[in-house]
Amino acid sequence: MVDVGDKTPTDRSAHARCVVELPEEISARFDGADFQTKKGPVFHTAIIAGTMAVKKTSDLIPFCHPLGIEGCRVELQLTDSGNVEINCHVRVHHKTGVEMEALMGASVAGLTVYDMLKAISHEMVIRDTRLISKAGGKRDVSGV
């Protein structure tokens, strides 16, 4: 791991996004708030999975520092084009950033959506997992 011992803790945040493209066969089943499947409510389950993933990032990605996450928000919405857009916002006061945590949260939420809807169709595509912005540390990044 990178030695962050001499760095000063600062407020740090990151926003990552993932998009799951859905075929019409699936998006037509949206009830206005969520998808209901035999496994349960898709969006609610993906929010929990994404939050858990944020907290477990250092267990899964080598050399990531374990962080005491202070804020995490995972949001899902069905877009006008029938895709699921997942946004993960993470916040911490620490010596290192939370970009990987935000990316992990968005990714795992996307994988959860896929898992819960695959009984209807495997014609989904998980795409555009990327960092949207980060603040704190050496430099801020936005509009990536």
N, C-alpha and C positions, 0 to 999 in steps of 0.2 A: 504494500500500500504506500501511497505518497505520505510522507511525514507532514502532518498539519499542526504539529505541536506548537510551533511558534506563531501561527496565524491567529489573528484576533477574531473572535466570534462576531458575526454580523447577522442581520436579518436576511434570509435568503428564501427565494420562492422560485417555483417553476410551473409552467403550464405545458402539458403535452396533449396531443390529440391523436385519435385513431378513428378510422372510418371503416365500417363494415358494409359492403355493398350487398344488398338483398335482392333476390329475384322478386318479381311481382307476386308470385305464389306465396311468399312469406309476408311481404309488406302489406298485402291486402288483409292480413289477419290482425293488424294492429287495432286495438280497441279504443284508441284515443289517449291512453295513458301508459300502456305496457302491452307486452305479448304474454298471453297465458298459455303455458304448456303443461304437460304431465309432470315435468320437473319443477314447475312453479313459475312465479313471475320473473320474466327474463331480465328486465331492467333493474329491478330491486336486487336480484341475485348478483348481477354484474357489478353493481355498486359495492356490494359487500366484498366480492372477489377482488375488485380493483383496490379497495382500501386495504385488504389483507396483503395484497402483493406489494403495495407501497411499504408496508411495515416489514416485509421479508426480503427486500431488495438485496441487502448485504449478504443474505444467506444464499442467494442464487447467482449473483454476479461477482466473480472474483475481484478482489481489491477495492470493492466499495466499502466505505466506512459505515459501521452501524450507526444509525442516527435516531435520536428521540424525536420523532415527528410531532410537531406541534399543531399542524393543521393539514387536513386532507379533505378534498371535495371531489367526488367523481360524479359527473353528470352525463346522462344519455338523453338523446332526443332523436326522433325520426324526422329526417329532413324532408323537404318538399319533393326531392327526387327519390324518396323511398329508402334511403340509406340510414344507418344508425351512426350518428356522430357522438363520439365519446370524448369528453374533456376531463382531464385530471389536473387539479391544482394542488400543489403541495407547498407547505411553509415550515420553516425551522429557523431557530437562532443558533448558529453553529459555525464551525471553522471551514466547512465544506458544503457544496451546493446539493440541491435535491433534483437535478435534472434526471438522473437515472431512476429515481423513485417515481417521478411523474410519468416517465416513459413506461416504466414497469406497470404502473397502475392502469394506464390507458390500454396497454397491450393485453394484460390479463383480463380486463373487462371485455375487450374485443373477443378474446378467445372464449370467454364464458358465453357471450352472445352466440357465437358460432356453435358451441357445444349444446346449448339449450334449444337451438333452432334446427339443428342438423337432421332431426327426425322428420322435419317437413321437407327440407331440400338441402343438398350439399352444394348447391350452386351459389354459395356466398363467397365473397372475396374480402379478406382483411387487407386493407391498404392504407397508405398515407399515415403511418405511425411516425410522428415527428414532434420535435420540440417547437412550441409556438413562441415561448418567451421564458426568460429567466432574469432574476434580479438578485443583486447582492454579489459579493466576491469581487474579483478583479474587474469584471465588466458585465454590464447588462446586455441582454440580447432580446430583441423583439421583432416580430414580423418575419420570423425564420421561414 
